[in-house]
Amino acid sequence: MTLVRWDPFRDLMTLQQRQLPRYGEWVPAVDIFEKGDDLVIRAEIPGGVEKDDLDIRIEDNTLVISGERKRDAEFEERDAYRLERSFGHFTRSFTLPTTVDSARISASFKNGVLELTLPKAEQAKPHKIEILAA
């Protein structure tokens, strides 16, 4: 029998790789890391996106972040010499590991960075087993 090391981020990364943007589409860049007993997802959502433009939900054990970055209305597109910034609707989805307590996920949005804290379930946290004397 072959032992395979379990990687809780495998599902997150697999889904992320399927969501690479096509030309002209915009998706926020994310960092996913462990911090103490939590997983943290940080997404860069700069310029033109307000807190009310974001929607975060859990659907079938999948965390879905969506929103829209709106183009400035101060000029007409036909009057522009160069437009490099992307605008429009975006969606990012991440399959949650079974170790996450989805009922306790929290989110904050500051300076164009959305931070989601995904606490680990109590049964997933390491704990010491005491040896009883016989």
Buried (B, 14 or more C-beta within 10 A) or exposed (E): EEEEEEEBBEBBEEBBEEEEEEEEEEBBEBEBEEEEEBBBBBBEBEEBBEEEBBEBEEEEEEBBBBBBBEEEEEEEEEEEEEEEEBBEEBEBBBBBBEBBBEEEBEBEBEEEBBBBBBBBBEEBEEEEEEEEEE
